[in-house]
Amino acid sequence: MPTRQVSLTAQNLVQKQGAKIDLSGGGDLYSYEFVPGTGGTNDALAGNSTSYPGLYAVLPSMLGQFAPYDPQESGASSLQPGASIYLSGIAGLPAGYYPLLPARDALLPEPSS
């Protein structure tokens, strides 16, 4: 188990007597790590997975919205800005157009309204 720690990295870092780092800003920290196991070495949630092409996340709260786009992740996925899909609806998921999100987005909690 890793120890709790805070690392500061900068070109110039000056520490003065009595200086404090305020970590009370709140928020949530999420992490994901793929570890190869008995199921193999191919991460199904990777955007460039050859074993699971076309695997995406759909969030019910994003009905009719435009998907966020991260240019730093664009190489890991074939998704284009504005990519969406029409779903006819099932229990808990109304019919409509939903933005396609990278599969790993399914690991994040549903945004609150």
Buried (B, 14 or more C-beta within 10 A) or exposed (E): EEEEEEEEEEEEEEEEEEEEEEEEEEEEEEEEEEEEEEEEEEBEBBBEBEEEEEBBBBBEEBBEEEBEBEEEEBEBBBBEEEBBEEBEEEEEBEEBEBBBBBBBBBEEEEEEE
